[in-house]
Amino acid sequence: MAVQSDVILAVGAHPDDIELGCGGTLYKATKRGTRVIAIFLTKGEKSGKAETRVKESTDALHVLGVNEVYFEGFPDTEIPDSFRAVNYLEQFAVKYKPDVVFTHTVNDTHQDHRRVGWLSMSAFRNVPKILAYETPRVRPAHFLPSFFVDITGCVGKKSEALKCHVSQQEKRYLAYESTVNLASFRGSQVGVREAEAFEIVKYVDTCCCFHSTPCNLNCISKL
């Protein structure tokens, strides 16, 4: 299971993207003791003061149990398709050796979101599991999730985190009702109360067990 990994990297283009796309999943992971590192490529200055947006996202992630948060200064709305951008992300993979990366889907109407999705494929090519989350900008007919995480009982905490984005409060997709409705809809698709949905970019099963009884608990945690 993704949430039982040892190290997770969560990547977003702007402050609030990670919390929106996989906040419930990250909270569930940190509750299990997983180390989660969050990385933003911009500081979201097109939608408010950069220092405000950075603080809001840092506070939101702290609510979810994520205490390692990094911000790069690529220009908002103009994240480059460059070696520098790939290298910035890849250094985290080299340093922290994550089991799973959560990132943007390329099936998104926002150019920064799409770019981060493509950059992630290159930067995290050696990471066994890459899962792409949804944000309010996904293209509905093209975002086709096939991996779901049961976040039943975590939606309240996700909503609490999103409330930290006071400067963005006019955005409807940050409202409690929007959070609950999406989680309920995704949950109904897979037979649980609440869920977050992901596209599988890459999913390598690193478990060595091909028999009915796994060799050890660590092996189970990699599933």
C-alpha positions in Angstrom: 0.0 0.0 0.0 1.2 3.5 -0.9 0.4 4.9 2.6 2.6 2.2 4.3 5.7 3.2 2.4 8.8 4.4 4.3 9.2 7.7 2.5 6.8 9.6 0.3 7.5 12.7 -1.8 4.5 14.9 -2.6 5.0 17.4 -5.4 2.9 20.4 -6.3 3.1 23.4 -8.6 1.5 25.9 -6.2 0.8 26.2 -2.5 -2.5 24.2 -1.8 -2.1 21.8 -4.8 -0.7 19.0 -2.6 -3.3 19.5 0.2 -6.1 19.4 -2.4 -4.9 16.5 -4.4 -3.7 14.1 -1.7 -4.2 15.7 1.7 -6.2 12.8 3.1 -3.8 10.3 1.9 -0.8 12.1 3.3 -2.5 12.5 6.7 -3.2 8.7 6.7 0.4 8.1 5.9 1.8 10.3 8.6 -0.5 8.7 11.1 1.2 5.4 10.3 4.6 6.9 10.8 5.6 7.4 7.1 8.0 10.2 6.4 6.4 12.7 4.0 8.3 15.4 2.2 6.4 18.1 0.3 7.9 20.0 -2.6 6.4 23.1 -4.3 7.9 24.4 -7.5 6.5 28.0 -7.1 5.4 30.2 -4.3 2.0 31.0 -5.9 2.6 34.7 -6.3 0.0 35.1 -9.0 -2.7 34.5 -6.5 -1.4 36.5 -3.6 1.7 37.5 -1.7 4.4 34.8 -2.0 5.3 34.9 1.7 1.6 34.5 2.7 1.0 31.6 0.4 4.1 29.8 1.6 3.1 30.2 5.2 -0.5 29.1 4.5 0.7 25.9 2.8 3.3 25.2 5.4 0.7 25.5 8.1 -1.8 23.4 6.2 0.8 20.6 5.8 1.7 20.7 9.4 -2.0 20.0 10.2 -1.6 16.9 8.1 1.5 15.8 9.9 3.9 16.9 7.2 6.8 18.9 8.7 9.3 18.8 5.8 8.2 21.4 3.2 10.3 22.9 0.4 9.5 25.8 -2.0 11.5 26.6 -5.2 11.2 30.0 -6.8 10.1 29.1 -10.3 7.7 31.8 -11.7 4.1 31.1 -11.1 2.3 30.1 -14.4 5.7 29.7 -16.1 7.3 26.6 -14.7 10.0 25.8 -17.2 10.6 22.5 -19.1 14.3 22.5 -18.3 17.1 20.5 -16.9 17.2 22.8 -13.9 13.6 21.9 -13.0 14.2 18.2 -13.5 17.4 18.4 -11.5 15.7 20.3 -8.7 13.2 17.5 -8.3 15.6 14.6 -8.9 17.8 15.8 -6.0 15.0 14.9 -3.6 14.7 11.4 -5.0 18.5 10.9 -4.7 18.6 12.2 -1.2 15.5 10.7 0.4 15.0 7.5 -1.8 11.2 7.6 -1.7 9.0 4.5 -2.3 6.2 6.6 -3.7 5.8 10.0 -5.4 2.5 11.8 -5.6 2.4 14.5 -8.3 0.1 16.3 -10.8 -1.6 14.5 -13.6 -0.7 15.7 -17.1 -4.5 15.6 -17.8 -5.0 19.1 -16.4 -6.0 22.5 -17.9 -3.3 24.5 -16.0 0.0 24.6 -17.7 2.0 24.5 -14.5 0.2 21.4 -13.3 0.8 19.6 -16.7 4.5 20.7 -16.6 5.0 19.3 -13.1 3.4 16.0 -14.2 5.8 15.7 -17.1 8.8 16.8 -15.1 8.0 14.2 -12.5 8.2 11.4 -15.0 11.8 12.3 -15.8 12.9 13.4 -12.3 11.5 10.3 -10.6 12.2 7.7 -13.3 13.9 5.5 -10.7 11.2 5.7 -8.1 9.1 2.5 -8.1 5.7 4.1 -7.6 4.4 7.4 -9.2 0.8 8.3 -8.6 -0.9 11.4 -10.1 -3.6 13.2 -8.1 -6.5 15.3 -9.2 -7.1 19.0 -8.6 -10.1 21.2 -9.6 -8.3 21.9 -12.9 -8.3 18.3 -14.2 -9.9 17.5 -17.5 -12.9 15.4 -16.5 -13.1 13.3 -19.6 -9.3 12.6 -19.5 -8.5 12.1 -15.8 -9.1 8.4 -15.5 -8.1 7.1 -12.0 -7.5 3.5 -11.3 -5.8 3.7 -7.9 -7.8 4.8 -4.9 -6.9 5.4 -1.2 -9.6 5.0 1.4 -9.5 8.2 3.5 -12.6 7.5 5.5 -12.2 9.5 8.7 -9.5 11.8 7.3 -11.7 14.3 5.4 -12.2 16.5 8.5 -8.5 16.8 8.9 -8.0 17.6 5.2 -10.7 20.3 5.4 -9.0 21.7 8.5 -5.7 21.9 6.5 -7.4 23.7 3.6 -8.9 26.3 6.0 -5.3 27.5 6.5 -5.4 29.0 3.0 -7.2 32.2 4.3 -6.0 34.3 1.4 -7.7 31.9 -1.1 -11.0 31.5 0.8 -13.0 32.9 -2.1 -12.2 29.8 -4.1 -15.1 27.5 -4.0 -13.0 24.3 -4.4 -11.4 25.0 -0.9 -14.8 24.9 0.8 -15.7 22.0 3.2 -18.6 20.9 1.0 -16.4 20.6 -2.1 -13.9 18.5 -0.1 -16.6 16.2 1.3 -18.5 15.8 -2.0 -15.4 14.8 -4.0 -14.2 12.3 -1.3 -17.7 10.9 -1.2 -18.0 10.6 -5.0 -14.6 8.9 -5.3 -15.5 6.6 -2.4 -18.7 5.6 -4.0 -16.8 4.5 -7.1 -14.9 1.9 -5.1 -17.2 0.9 -2.3 -15.9 2.9 0.6 -17.3 6.0 2.3 -14.5 8.5 1.3 -11.5 8.2 -1.0 -8.9 10.0 -3.0 -8.3 9.0 -6.6 -5.1 8.7 -8.6 -3.9 7.8 -12.0 -1.1 5.2 -12.0 2.0 6.7 -13.8 4.1 3.8 -12.7 3.6 1.1 -10.0 6.4 -1.4 -9.5 5.6 -4.1 -6.9 8.9 -4.5 -5.0 7.6 -7.3 -2.7 9.7 -10.5 -3.1 7.0 -12.8 -1.9 5.2 -15.0 -4.4 3.7 -17.4 -1.8 0.7 -17.1 0.5 2.7 -16.1 3.6 4.9 -13.0 3.2 8.5 -13.4 4.4 8.3 -10.4 6.8 6.3 -7.4 7.8 8.6 -5.1 5.9 7.6 -6.9 2.7 3.9 -6.4 3.4 4.5 -2.6 3.9 5.8 -2.3 0.3 2.6 -3.5 -1.3 
